[in-house]
């Protein structure tokens, strides 16, 4: 294995390749950070939606129970 003198003609090519790799790495790190943020946002939204659905189901169950209740179990109206 030989090392190149930084002043040799081939070192420009090596430096350009290194800069290209560094640029690609920086881009990928940025993209990964954006995807991580988007995933965190999606998880938060999913949790909010799950909580909303849970509350809606509770309200639906309570409204169904009152809708299907036996009228005989209800107290008489106040005018009786």
mmCIF file of the N, C-alpha and C atoms, coordinates in Angstrom:
data_MODEL
# 
_entry.id   MODEL 
# 
loop_
_atom_site.group_PDB 
_atom_site.id 
_atom_site.type_symbol 
_atom_site.label_atom_id 
_atom_site.label_alt_id 
_atom_site.label_comp_id 
_atom_site.label_asym_id 
_atom_site.label_entity_id 
_atom_site.label_seq_id 
_atom_site.pdbx_PDB_ins_code 
_atom_site.Cartn_x 
_atom_site.Cartn_y 
_atom_site.Cartn_z 
_atom_site.occupancy 
_atom_site.B_iso_or_equiv 
_atom_site.pdbx_formal_charge 
_atom_site.auth_seq_id 
_atom_site.auth_comp_id 
_atom_site.auth_asym_id 
_atom_site.auth_atom_id 
_atom_site.pdbx_PDB_model_num 
ATOM 1   N N  . UNK A 1 1  ? 0.853   -1.169 0.000  1.00 0.00 ? 1  UNK A N  1 
ATOM 2   C CA . UNK A 1 1  ? 0.000   0.000  0.000  1.00 0.00 ? 1  UNK A CA 1 
ATOM 3   C C  . UNK A 1 1  ? 0.896   1.228  0.000  1.00 0.00 ? 1  UNK A C  1 
ATOM 4   N N  . UNK A 1 2  ? 0.580   2.121  -0.899 1.00 0.00 ? 2  UNK A N  1 
ATOM 5   C CA . UNK A 1 2  ? 1.389   3.332  -0.993 1.00 0.00 ? 2  UNK A CA 1 
ATOM 6   C C  . UNK A 1 2  ? 0.530   4.522  -0.613 1.00 0.00 ? 2  UNK A C  1 
ATOM 7   N N  . UNK A 1 3  ? 1.154   5.518  -0.029 1.00 0.00 ? 3  UNK A N  1 
ATOM 8   C CA . UNK A 1 3  ? 0.430   6.742  0.292  1.00 0.00 ? 3  UNK A CA 1 
ATOM 9   C C  . UNK A 1 3  ? 0.768   7.769  -0.762 1.00 0.00 ? 3  UNK A C  1 
ATOM 10  N N  . UNK A 1 4  ? -0.216  8.546  -1.107 1.00 0.00 ? 4  UNK A N  1 
ATOM 11  C CA . UNK A 1 4  ? -0.002  9.557  -2.121 1.00 0.00 ? 4  UNK A CA 1 
ATOM 12  C C  . UNK A 1 4  ? 0.437   10.854 -1.465 1.00 0.00 ? 4  UNK A C  1 
ATOM 13  N N  . UNK A 1 5  ? 1.285   11.532 -2.151 1.00 0.00 ? 5  UNK A N  1 
ATOM 14  C CA . UNK A 1 5  ? 1.696   12.861 -1.723 1.00 0.00 ? 5  UNK A CA 1 
ATOM 15  C C  . UNK A 1 5  ? 0.517   13.788 -1.995 1.00 0.00 ? 5  UNK A C  1 
ATOM 16  N N  . UNK A 1 6  ? 0.070   14.592 -0.996 1.00 0.00 ? 6  UNK A N  1 
ATOM 17  C CA . UNK A 1 6  ? -1.077  15.463 -1.208 1.00 0.00 ? 6  UNK A CA 1 
ATOM 18  C C  . UNK A 1 6  ? -0.892  16.412 -2.385 1.00 0.00 ? 6  UNK A C  1 
ATOM 19  N N  . UNK A 1 7  ? 0.345   16.615 -2.820 1.00 0.00 ? 7  UNK A N  1 
ATOM 20  C CA . UNK A 1 7  ? 0.588   17.516 -3.940 1.00 0.00 ? 7  UNK A CA 1 
ATOM 21  C C  . UNK A 1 7  ? 0.587   16.800 -5.283 1.00 0.00 ? 7  UNK A C  1 
ATOM 22  N N  . UNK A 1 8  ? 0.425   15.480 -5.270 1.00 0.00 ? 8  UNK A N  1 
ATOM 23  C CA . UNK A 1 8  ? 0.458   14.734 -6.530 1.00 0.00 ? 8  UNK A CA 1 
ATOM 24  C C  . UNK A 1 8  ? -0.861  14.906 -7.279 1.00 0.00 ? 8  UNK A C  1 
ATOM 25  N N  . UNK A 1 9  ? -0.860  14.672 -8.589 1.00 0.00 ? 9  UNK A N  1 
ATOM 26  C CA . UNK A 1 9  ? -2.056  14.882 -9.408 1.00 0.00 ? 9  UNK A CA 1 
ATOM 27  C C  . UNK A 1 9  ? -3.244  14.021 -8.982 1.00 0.00 ? 9  UNK A C  1 
ATOM 28  N N  . UNK A 1 10 ? -3.036  12.833 -8.512 1.00 0.00 ? 10 UNK A N  1 
ATOM 29  C CA . UNK A 1 10 ? -4.125  11.941 -8.114 1.00 0.00 ? 10 UNK A CA 1 
ATOM 30  C C  . UNK A 1 10 ? -4.812  12.390 -6.839 1.00 0.00 ? 10 UNK A C  1 
ATOM 31  N N  . UNK A 1 11 ? -4.185  13.238 -6.063 1.00 0.00 ? 11 UNK A N  1 
ATOM 32  C CA . UNK A 1 11 ? -4.778  13.656 -4.792 1.00 0.00 ? 11 UNK A CA 1 
ATOM 33  C C  . UNK A 1 11 ? -5.986  14.566 -5.005 1.00 0.00 ? 11 UNK A C  1 
ATOM 34  N N  . UNK A 1 12 ? -6.033  15.300 -6.135 1.00 0.00 ? 12 UNK A N  1 
ATOM 35  C CA . UNK A 1 12 ? -7.211  16.123 -6.429 1.00 0.00 ? 12 UNK A CA 1 
ATOM 36  C C  . UNK A 1 12 ? -8.441  15.244 -6.592 1.00 0.00 ? 12 UNK A C  1 
ATOM 37  N N  . UNK A 1 13 ? -8.269  14.131 -7.277 1.00 0.00 ? 13 UNK A N  1 
ATOM 38  C CA . UNK A 1 13 ? -9.371  13.201 -7.479 1.00 0.00 ? 13 UNK A CA 1 
ATOM 39  C C  . UNK A 1 13 ? -9.816  12.611 -6.139 1.00 0.00 ? 13 UNK A C  1 
ATOM 40  N N  . UNK A 1 14 ? -8.857  12.253 -5.314 1.00 0.00 ? 14 UNK A N  1 
ATOM 41  C CA . UNK A 1 14 ? -9.166  11.679 -4.006 1.00 0.00 ? 14 UNK A CA 1 
ATOM 42  C C  . UNK A 1 14 ? -9.875  12.712 -3.121 1.00 0.00 ? 14 UNK A C  1 
ATOM 43  N N  . UNK A 1 15 ? -9.419  13.939 -3.164 1.00 0.00 ? 15 UNK A N  1 
ATOM 44  C CA . UNK A 1 15 ? -10.027 14.997 -2.370 1.00 0.00 ? 15 UNK A CA 1 
ATOM 45  C C  . UNK A 1 15 ? -11.456 15.269 -2.855 1.00 0.00 ? 15 UNK A C  1 
ATOM 46  N N  . UNK A 1 16 ? -11.649 15.261 -4.162 1.00 0.00 ? 16 UNK A N  1 
ATOM 47  C CA . UNK A 1 16 ? -12.990 15.474 -4.713 1.00 0.00 ? 16 UNK A CA 1 
ATOM 48  C C  . UNK A 1 16 ? -13.925 14.348 -4.292 1.00 0.00 ? 16 UNK A C  1 
ATOM 49  N N  . UNK A 1 17 ? -13.434 13.124 -4.313 1.00 0.00 ? 17 UNK A N  1 
ATOM 50  C CA . UNK A 1 17 ? -14.254 11.986 -3.891 1.00 0.00 ? 17 UNK A CA 1 
ATOM 51  C C  . UNK A 1 17 ? -14.594 12.077 -2.405 1.00 0.00 ? 17 UNK A C  1 
ATOM 52  N N  . UNK A 1 18 ? -13.623 12.498 -1.612 1.00 0.00 ? 18 UNK A N  1 
ATOM 53  C CA . UNK A 1 18 ? -13.861 12.650 -0.183 1.00 0.00 ? 18 UNK A CA 1 
ATOM 54  C C  . UNK A 1 18 ? -14.902 13.742 0.080  1.00 0.00 ? 18 UNK A C  1 
ATOM 55  N N  . UNK A 1 19 ? -14.803 14.853 -0.624 1.00 0.00 ? 19 UNK A N  1 
ATOM 56  C CA . UNK A 1 19 ? -15.783 15.927 -0.477 1.00 0.00 ? 19 UNK A CA 1 
ATOM 57  C C  . UNK A 1 19 ? -17.174 15.459 -0.894 1.00 0.00 ? 19 UNK A C  1 
ATOM 58  N N  . UNK A 1 20 ? -17.241 14.682 -1.973 1.00 0.00 ? 20 UNK A N  1 
ATOM 59  C CA . UNK A 1 20 ? -18.523 14.142 -2.432 1.00 0.00 ? 20 UNK A CA 1 
ATOM 60  C C  . UNK A 1 20 ? -19.130 13.227 -1.368 1.00 0.00 ? 20 UNK A C  1 
ATOM 61  N N  . UNK A 1 21 ? -18.312 12.369 -0.769 1.00 0.00 ? 21 UNK A N  1 
ATOM 62  C CA . UNK A 1 21 ? -18.802 11.481 0.279  1.00 0.00 ? 21 UNK A CA 1 
ATOM 63  C C  . UNK A 1 21 ? -19.261 12.265 1.507  1.00 0.00 ? 21 UNK A C  1 
ATOM 64  N N  . UNK A 1 22 ? -18.525 13.290 1.869  1.00 0.00 ? 22 UNK A N  1 
ATOM 65  C CA . UNK A 1 22 ? -18.907 14.120 3.012  1.00 0.00 ? 22 UNK A CA 1 
ATOM 66  C C  . UNK A 1 22 ? -20.229 14.846 2.733  1.00 0.00 ? 22 UNK A C  1 
ATOM 67  N N  . UNK A 1 23 ? -20.393 15.297 1.508  1.00 0.00 ? 23 UNK A N  1 
ATOM 68  C CA . UNK A 1 23 ? -21.639 15.961 1.122  1.00 0.00 ? 23 UNK A CA 1 
ATOM 69  C C  . UNK A 1 23 ? -22.811 14.991 1.193  1.00 0.00 ? 23 UNK A C  1 
ATOM 70  N N  . UNK A 1 24 ? -22.597 13.808 0.657  1.00 0.00 ? 24 UNK A N  1 
ATOM 71  C CA . UNK A 1 24 ? -23.660 12.789 0.698  1.00 0.00 ? 24 UNK A CA 1 
ATOM 72  C C  . UNK A 1 24 ? -23.996 12.415 2.135  1.00 0.00 ? 24 UNK A C  1 
ATOM 73  N N  . UNK A 1 25 ? -22.990 12.265 2.968  1.00 0.00 ? 25 UNK A N  1 
ATOM 74  C CA . UNK A 1 25 ? -23.217 11.922 4.365  1.00 0.00 ? 25 UNK A CA 1 
ATOM 75  C C  . UNK A 1 25 ? -24.011 13.016 5.072  1.00 0.00 ? 25 UNK A C  1 
ATOM 76  N N  . UNK A 1 26 ? -23.655 14.265 4.832  1.00 0.00 ? 26 UNK A N  1 
ATOM 77  C CA . UNK A 1 26 ? -24.378 15.379 5.449  1.00 0.00 ? 26 UNK A CA 1 
ATOM 78  C C  . UNK A 1 26 ? -25.838 15.383 4.983  1.00 0.00 ? 26 UNK A C  1 
ATOM 79  N N  . UNK A 1 27 ? -26.053 15.134 3.692  1.00 0.00 ? 27 UNK A N  1 
ATOM 80  C CA . UNK A 1 27 ? -27.418 15.084 3.166  1.00 0.00 ? 27 UNK A CA 1 
ATOM 81  C C  . UNK A 1 27 ? -28.198 13.953 3.818  1.00 0.00 ? 27 UNK A C  1 
ATOM 82  N N  . UNK A 1 28 ? -27.593 12.781 3.939  1.00 0.00 ? 28 UNK A N  1 
ATOM 83  C CA . UNK A 1 28 ? -28.275 11.635 4.534  1.00 0.00 ? 28 UNK A CA 1 
ATOM 84  C C  . UNK A 1 28 ? -28.567 11.866 6.015  1.00 0.00 ? 28 UNK A C  1 
ATOM 85  N N  . UNK A 1 29 ? -27.647 12.501 6.716  1.00 0.00 ? 29 UNK A N  1 
ATOM 86  C CA . UNK A 1 29 ? -27.887 12.819 8.124  1.00 0.00 ? 29 UNK A CA 1 
ATOM 87  C C  . UNK A 1 29 ? -29.066 13.789 8.256  1.00 0.00 ? 29 UNK A C  1 
ATOM 88  N N  . UNK A 1 30 ? -29.120 14.764 7.365  1.00 0.00 ? 30 UNK A N  1 
ATOM 89  C CA . UNK A 1 30 ? -30.222 15.726 7.389  1.00 0.00 ? 30 UNK A CA 1 
ATOM 90  C C  . UNK A 1 30 ? -31.544 15.023 7.073  1.00 0.00 ? 30 UNK A C  1 
ATOM 91  N N  . UNK A 1 31 ? -31.542 14.181 6.062  1.00 0.00 ? 31 UNK A N  1 
ATOM 92  C CA . UNK A 1 31 ? -32.755 13.452 5.685  1.00 0.00 ? 31 UNK A CA 1 
ATOM 93  C C  . UNK A 1 31 ? -33.196 12.531 6.821  1.00 0.00 ? 31 UNK A C  1 
ATOM 94  N N  . UNK A 1 32 ? -32.256 11.877 7.469  1.00 0.00 ? 32 UNK A N  1 
ATOM 95  C CA . UNK A 1 32 ? -32.580 10.995 8.582  1.00 0.00 ? 32 UNK A CA 1 
ATOM 96  C C  . UNK A 1 32 ? -33.186 11.785 9.738  1.00 0.00 ? 32 UNK A C  1 
ATOM 97  N N  . UNK A 1 33 ? -32.655 12.950 10.002 1.00 0.00 ? 33 UNK A N  1 
ATOM 98  C CA . UNK A 1 33 ? -33.192 13.807 11.055 1.00 0.00 ? 33 UNK A CA 1 
ATOM 99  C C  . UNK A 1 33 ? -34.626 14.238 10.728 1.00 0.00 ? 33 UNK A C  1 
ATOM 100 N N  . UNK A 1 34 ? -34.867 14.613 9.477  1.00 0.00 ? 34 UNK A N  1 
ATOM 101 C CA . UNK A 1 34 ? -36.217 15.003 9.066  1.00 0.00 ? 34 UNK A CA 1 
ATOM 102 C C  . UNK A 1 34 ? -37.193 13.832 9.181  1.00 0.00 ? 34 UNK A C  1 
ATOM 103 N N  . UNK A 1 35 ? -36.749 12.634 8.787  1.00 0.00 ? 35 UNK A N  1 
ATOM 104 C CA . UNK A 1 35 ? -37.623 11.464 8.884  1.00 0.00 ? 35 UNK A CA 1 
ATOM 105 C C  . UNK A 1 35 ? -37.904 11.118 10.344 1.00 0.00 ? 35 UNK A C  1 
ATOM 106 N N  . UNK A 1 36 ? -36.913 11.273 11.188 1.00 0.00 ? 36 UNK A N  1 
ATOM 107 C CA . UNK A 1 36 ? -37.108 11.012 12.608 1.00 0.00 ? 36 UNK A CA 1 
ATOM 108 C C  . UNK A 1 36 ? -38.133 11.981 13.200 1.00 0.00 ? 36 UNK A C  1 
ATOM 109 N N  . UNK A 1 37 ? -38.020 13.247 12.842 1.00 0.00 ? 37 UNK A N  1 
ATOM 110 C CA . UNK A 1 37 ? -38.992 14.247 13.304 1.00 0.00 ? 37 UNK A CA 1 
ATOM 111 C C  . UNK A 1 37 ? -40.393 13.925 12.790 1.00 0.00 ? 37 UNK A C  1 
ATOM 112 N N  . UNK A 1 38 ? -40.487 13.529 11.520 1.00 0.00 ? 38 UNK A N  1 
ATOM 113 C CA . UNK A 1 38 ? -41.791 13.195 10.930 1.00 0.00 ? 38 UNK A CA 1 
ATOM 114 C C  . UNK A 1 38 ? -42.390 11.968 11.617 1.00 0.00 ? 38 UNK A C  1 
ATOM 115 N N  . UNK A 1 39 ? -41.554 10.993 11.932 1.00 0.00 ? 39 UNK A N  1 
ATOM 116 C CA . UNK A 1 39 ? -42.043 9.801  12.624 1.00 0.00 ? 39 UNK A CA 1 
ATOM 117 C C  . UNK A 1 39 ? -42.542 10.155 14.022 1.00 0.00 ? 39 UNK A C  1 
ATOM 118 N N  . UNK A 1 40 ? -41.819 11.008 14.720 1.00 0.00 ? 40 UNK A N  1 
ATOM 119 C CA . UNK A 1 40 ? -42.249 11.438 16.052 1.00 0.00 ? 40 UNK A CA 1 
ATOM 120 C C  . UNK A 1 40 ? -43.586 12.174 15.967 1.00 0.00 ? 40 UNK A C  1 
ATOM 121 N N  . UNK A 1 41 ? -43.735 13.045 14.971 1.00 0.00 ? 41 UNK A N  1 
ATOM 122 C CA . UNK A 1 41 ? -45.009 13.754 14.774 1.00 0.00 ? 41 UNK A CA 1 
ATOM 123 C C  . UNK A 1 41 ? -46.143 12.774 14.484 1.00 0.00 ? 41 UNK A C  1 
ATOM 124 N N  . UNK A 1 42 ? -45.876 11.789 13.644 1.00 0.00 ? 42 UNK A N  1 
ATOM 125 C CA . UNK A 1 42 ? -46.897 10.800 13.292 1.00 0.00 ? 42 UNK A CA 1 
ATOM 126 C C  . UNK A 1 42 ? -47.299 9.983  14.515 1.00 0.00 ? 42 UNK A C  1 
ATOM 127 N N  . UNK A 1 43 ? -46.332 9.635  15.355 1.00 0.00 ? 43 UNK A N  1 
ATOM 128 C CA . UNK A 1 43 ? -46.660 8.887  16.572 1.00 0.00 ? 43 UNK A CA 1 
ATOM 129 C C  . UNK A 1 43 ? -47.515 9.720  17.521 1.00 0.00 ? 43 UNK A C  1 
ATOM 130 N N  . UNK A 1 44 ? -47.175 11.004 17.669 1.00 0.00 ? 44 UNK A N  1 
ATOM 131 C CA . UNK A 1 44 ? -47.978 11.870 18.525 1.00 0.00 ? 44 UNK A CA 1 
ATOM 132 C C  . UNK A 1 44 ? -49.410 11.989 17.993 1.00 0.00 ? 44 UNK A C  1 
ATOM 133 N N  . UNK A 1 45 ? -49.530 12.159 16.688 1.00 0.00 ? 45 UNK A N  1 
ATOM 134 C CA . UNK A 1 45 ? -50.861 12.262 16.083 1.00 0.00 ? 45 UNK A CA 1 
ATOM 135 C C  . UNK A 1 45 ? -51.640 10.961 16.251 1.00 0.00 ? 45 UNK A C  1 
ATOM 136 N N  . UNK A 1 46 ? -50.965 9.846  16.106 1.00 0.00 ? 46 UNK A N  1 
ATOM 137 C CA . UNK A 1 46 ? -51.612 8.545  16.288 1.00 0.00 ? 46 UNK A CA 1 
ATOM 138 C C  . UNK A 1 46 ? -52.104 8.383  17.724 1.00 0.00 ? 46 UNK A C  1 
ATOM 139 N N  . UNK A 1 47 ? -51.301 8.826  18.689 1.00 0.00 ? 47 UNK A N  1 
ATOM 140 C CA . UNK A 1 47 ? -51.722 8.749  20.081 1.00 0.00 ? 47 UNK A CA 1 
ATOM 141 C C  . UNK A 1 47 ? -52.943 9.638  20.333 1.00 0.00 ? 47 UNK A C  1 
ATOM 142 N N  . UNK A 1 48 ? -52.932 10.845 19.750 1.00 0.00 ? 48 UNK A N  1 
ATOM 143 C CA . UNK A 1 48 ? -54.098 11.737 19.901 1.00 0.00 ? 48 UNK A CA 1 
ATOM 144 C C  . UNK A 1 48 ? -55.337 11.106 19.281 1.00 0.00 ? 48 UNK A C  1 
ATOM 145 N N  . UNK A 1 49 ? -55.181 10.518 18.103 1.00 0.00 ? 49 UNK A N  1 
ATOM 146 C CA . UNK A 1 49 ? -56.318 9.884  17.433 1.00 0.00 ? 49 UNK A CA 1 
ATOM 147 C C  . UNK A 1 49 ? -56.833 8.696  18.232 1.00 0.00 ? 49 UNK A C  1 
ATOM 148 N N  . UNK A 1 50 ? -55.935 7.905  18.792 1.00 0.00 ? 50 UNK A N  1 
ATOM 149 C CA . UNK A 1 50 ? -56.350 6.754  19.599 1.00 0.00 ? 50 UNK A CA 1 
ATOM 150 C C  . UNK A 1 50 ? -57.129 7.226  20.825 1.00 0.00 ? 50 UNK A C  1 
ATOM 151 N N  . UNK A 1 51 ? -56.672 8.293  21.461 1.00 0.00 ? 51 UNK A N  1 
ATOM 152 C CA . UNK A 1 51 ? -57.380 8.836  22.617 1.00 0.00 ? 51 UNK A CA 1 
ATOM 153 C C  . UNK A 1 51 ? -58.755 9.362  22.201 1.00 0.00 ? 51 UNK A C  1 
ATOM 154 N N  . UNK A 1 52 ? -58.828 10.035 21.068 1.00 0.00 ? 52 UNK A N  1 
ATOM 155 C CA . UNK A 1 52 ? -60.107 10.541 20.571 1.00 0.00 ? 52 UNK A CA 1 
ATOM 156 C C  . UNK A 1 52 ? -61.072 9.397  20.292 1.00 0.00 ? 52 UNK A C  1 
ATOM 157 N N  . UNK A 1 53 ? -60.605 8.348  19.656 1.00 0.00 ? 53 UNK A N  1 
ATOM 158 C CA . UNK A 1 53 ? -61.459 7.191  19.364 1.00 0.00 ? 53 UNK A CA 1 
ATOM 159 C C  . UNK A 1 53 ? -61.914 6.542  20.665 1.00 0.00 ? 53 UNK A C  1 
ATOM 160 N N  . UNK A 1 54 ? -61.017 6.437  21.645 1.00 0.00 ? 54 UNK A N  1 
ATOM 161 C CA . UNK A 1 54 ? -61.390 5.850  22.933 1.00 0.00 ? 54 UNK A CA 1 
ATOM 162 C C  . UNK A 1 54 ? -62.515 6.658  23.592 1.00 0.00 ? 54 UNK A C  1 
ATOM 163 N N  . UNK A 1 55 ? -62.360 7.988  23.593 1.00 0.00 ? 55 UNK A N  1 
ATOM 164 C CA . UNK A 1 55 ? -63.395 8.845  24.183 1.00 0.00 ? 55 UNK A CA 1 
ATOM 165 C C  . UNK A 1 55 ? -64.715 8.733  23.421 1.00 0.00 ? 55 UNK A C  1 
ATOM 166 N N  . UNK A 1 56 ? -64.630 8.704  22.102 1.00 0.00 ? 56 UNK A N  1 
ATOM 167 C CA . UNK A 1 56 ? -65.848 8.585  21.293 1.00 0.00 ? 56 UNK A CA 1 
ATOM 168 C C  . UNK A 1 56 ? -66.559 7.264  21.568 1.00 0.00 ? 56 UNK A C  1 
ATOM 169 N N  . UNK A 1 57 ? -65.786 6.201  21.728 1.00 0.00 ? 57 UNK A N  1 
ATOM 170 C CA . UNK A 1 57 ? -66.391 4.892  22.023 1.00 0.00 ? 57 UNK A CA 1 
ATOM 171 C C  . UNK A 1 57 ? -67.074 4.913  23.383 1.00 0.00 ? 57 UNK A C  1 
ATOM 172 N N  . UNK A 1 58 ? -66.451 5.556  24.371 1.00 0.00 ? 58 UNK A N  1 
ATOM 173 C CA . UNK A 1 58 ? -67.078 5.665  25.686 1.00 0.00 ? 58 UNK A CA 1 
ATOM 174 C C  . UNK A 1 58 ? -68.391 6.447  25.594 1.00 0.00 ? 58 UNK A C  1 
ATOM 175 N N  . UNK A 1 59 ? -68.379 7.560  24.865 1.00 0.00 ? 59 UNK A N  1 
ATOM 176 C CA . UNK A 1 59 ? -69.594 8.359  24.705 1.00 0.00 ? 59 UNK A CA 1 
ATOM 177 C C  . UNK A 1 59 ? -70.674 7.580  23.960 1.00 0.00 ? 59 UNK A C  1 
ATOM 178 N N  . UNK A 1 60 ? -70.262 6.847  22.929 1.00 0.00 ? 60 UNK A N  1 
ATOM 179 C CA . UNK A 1 60 ? -71.228 6.040  22.177 1.00 0.00 ? 60 UNK A CA 1 
ATOM 180 C C  . UNK A 1 60 ? -71.844 4.965  23.067 1.00 0.00 ? 60 UNK A C  1 
ATOM 181 N N  . UNK A 1 61 ? -71.013 4.311  23.882 1.00 0.00 ? 61 UNK A N  1 
ATOM 182 C CA . UNK A 1 61 ? -71.544 3.282  24.785 1.00 0.00 ? 61 UNK A CA 1 
ATOM 183 C C  . UNK A 1 61 ? -72.525 3.884  25.780 1.00 0.00 ? 61 UNK A C  1 
ATOM 184 N N  . UNK A 1 62 ? -72.180 5.036  26.343 1.00 0.00 ? 62 UNK A N  1 
ATOM 185 C CA . UNK A 1 62 ? -73.087 5.648  27.319 1.00 0.00 ? 62 UNK A CA 1 
ATOM 186 C C  . UNK A 1 62 ? -74.374 6.130  26.653 1.00 0.00 ? 62 UNK A C  1 
ATOM 187 N N  . UNK A 1 63 ? -74.290 6.653  25.437 1.00 0.00 ? 63 UNK A N  1 
ATOM 188 C CA . UNK A 1 63 ? -75.505 7.105  24.758 1.00 0.00 ? 63 UNK A CA 1 
ATOM 189 C C  . UNK A 1 63 ? -76.360 5.911  24.320 1.00 0.00 ? 63 UNK A C  1 
ATOM 190 N N  . UNK A 1 64 ? -75.725 4.823  23.931 1.00 0.00 ? 64 UNK A N  1 
ATOM 191 C CA . UNK A 1 64 ? -76.493 3.619  23.568 1.00 0.00 ? 64 UNK A CA 1 
ATOM 192 C C  . UNK A 1 64 ? -77.201 3.059  24.785 1.00 0.00 ? 64 UNK A C  1 
ATOM 193 N N  . UNK A 1 65 ? -76.520 3.102  25.924 1.00 0.00 ? 65 UNK A N  1 
ATOM 194 C CA . UNK A 1 65 ? -77.133 2.569  27.147 1.00 0.00 ? 65 UNK A CA 1 
ATOM 195 C C  . UNK A 1 65 ? -78.372 3.384  27.507 1.00 0.00 ? 65 UNK A C  1 
ATOM 196 N N  . UNK A 1 66 ? -78.293 4.697  27.383 1.00 0.00 ? 66 UNK A N  1 
ATOM 197 C CA . UNK A 1 66 ? -79.455 5.525  27.713 1.00 0.00 ? 66 UNK A CA 1 
ATOM 198 C C  . UNK A 1 66 ? -80.536 5.404  26.639 1.00 0.00 ? 66 UNK A C  1 
ATOM 199 N N  . UNK A 1 67 ? -80.145 5.184  25.419 1.00 0.00 ? 67 UNK A N  1 
ATOM 200 C CA . UNK A 1 67 ? -81.108 5.047  24.330 1.00 0.00 ? 67 UNK A CA 1 
ATOM 201 C C  . UNK A 1 67 ? -81.890 3.741  24.449 1.00 0.00 ? 67 UNK A C  1 
ATOM 202 N N  . UNK A 1 68 ? -81.196 2.696  24.853 1.00 0.00 ? 68 UNK A N  1 
ATOM 203 C CA . UNK A 1 68 ? -81.824 1.374  24.934 1.00 0.00 ? 68 UNK A CA 1 
ATOM 204 C C  . UNK A 1 68 ? -82.333 1.049  26.340 1.00 0.00 ? 68 UNK A C  1 
ATOM 205 N N  . UNK A 1 69 ? -82.314 2.003  27.244 1.00 0.00 ? 69 UNK A N  1 
ATOM 206 C CA . UNK A 1 69 ? -82.751 1.753  28.618 1.00 0.00 ? 69 UNK A CA 1 
ATOM 207 C C  . UNK A 1 69 ? -84.241 1.419  28.657 1.00 0.00 ? 69 UNK A C  1 
ATOM 208 N N  . UNK A 1 70 ? -84.614 0.626  29.625 1.00 0.00 ? 70 UNK A N  1 
ATOM 209 C CA . UNK A 1 70 ? -86.015 0.241  29.810 1.00 0.00 ? 70 UNK A CA 1 
ATOM 210 C C  . UNK A 1 70 ? -86.775 1.445  30.365 1.00 0.00 ? 70 UNK A C  1 
ATOM 211 N N  . UNK A 1 71 ? -87.831 1.888  29.690 1.00 0.00 ? 71 UNK A N  1 
ATOM 212 C CA . UNK A 1 71 ? -88.591 3.052  30.160 1.00 0.00 ? 71 UNK A CA 1 
ATOM 213 C C  . UNK A 1 71 ? -89.171 2.853  31.562 1.00 0.00 ? 71 UNK A C  1 
ATOM 214 N N  . UNK A 1 72 ? -89.427 1.629  31.962 1.00 0.00 ? 72 UNK A N  1 
ATOM 215 C CA . UNK A 1 72 ? -89.980 1.358  33.286 1.00 0.00 ? 72 UNK A CA 1 
ATOM 216 C C  . UNK A 1 72 ? -88.976 1.687  34.385 1.00 0.00 ? 72 UNK A C  1 
ATOM 217 N N  . UNK A 1 73 ? -87.695 1.659  34.050 1.00 0.00 ? 73 UNK A N  1 
ATOM 218 C CA . UNK A 1 73 ? -86.654 1.964  35.034 1.00 0.00 ? 73 UNK A CA 1 
ATOM 219 C C  . UNK A 1 73 ? -86.497 3.457  35.266 1.00 0.00 ? 73 UNK A C  1 
ATOM 220 N N  . UNK A 1 74 ? -87.080 4.269  34.414 1.00 0.00 ? 74 UNK A N  1 
ATOM 221 C CA . UNK A 1 74 ? -86.925 5.712  34.548 1.00 0.00 ? 74 UNK A CA 1 
ATOM 222 C C  . UNK A 1 74 ? -87.937 6.260  35.548 1.00 0.00 ? 74 UNK A C  1 
ATOM 223 N N  . UNK A 1 75 ? -87.553 7.313  36.268 1.00 0.00 ? 75 UNK A N  1 
ATOM 224 C CA . UNK A 1 75 ? -88.509 7.892  37.226 1.00 0.00 ? 75 UNK A CA 1 
ATOM 225 C C  . UNK A 1 75 ? -89.668 8.558  36.477 1.00 0.00 ? 75 UNK A C  1 
ATOM 226 N N  . UNK A 1 76 ? -90.813 8.678  37.122 1.00 0.00 ? 76 UNK A N  1 
ATOM 227 C CA . UNK A 1 76 ? -91.949 9.310  36.448 1.00 0.00 ? 76 UNK A CA 1 
ATOM 228 C C  . UNK A 1 76 ? -91.690 10.793 36.211 1.00 0.00 ? 76 UNK A C  1 
ATOM 229 N N  . UNK A 1 77 ? -92.316 11.365 35.203 1.00 0.00 ? 77 UNK A N  1 
ATOM 230 C CA . UNK A 1 77 ? -92.143 12.803 34.950 1.00 0.00 ? 77 UNK A CA 1 
ATOM 231 C C  . UNK A 1 77 ? -92.628 13.620 36.153 1.00 0.00 ? 77 UNK A C  1 
ATOM 232 N N  . UNK A 1 78 ? -92.156 14.828 36.315 1.00 0.00 ? 78 UNK A N  1 
ATOM 233 C CA . UNK A 1 78 ? -92.481 15.614 37.502 1.00 0.00 ? 78 UNK A CA 1 
ATOM 234 C C  . UNK A 1 78 ? -93.965 15.976 37.621 1.00 0.00 ? 78 UNK A C  1 
ATOM 235 N N  . UNK A 1 79 ? -94.746 15.930 36.571 1.00 0.00 ? 79 UNK A N  1 
ATOM 236 C CA . UNK A 1 79 ? -96.145 16.341 36.666 1.00 0.00 ? 79 UNK A CA 1 
ATOM 237 C C  . UNK A 1 79 ? -97.032 15.244 37.233 1.00 0.00 ? 79 UNK A C  1 
ATOM 238 N N  . UNK A 1 80 ? -96.529 14.067 37.534 1.00 0.00 ? 80 UNK A N  1 
ATOM 239 C CA . UNK A 1 80 ? -97.347 13.006 38.130 1.00 0.00 ? 80 UNK A CA 1 
ATOM 240 C C  . UNK A 1 80 ? -97.320 13.054 39.623 1.00 0.00 ? 80 UNK A C  1 
# 
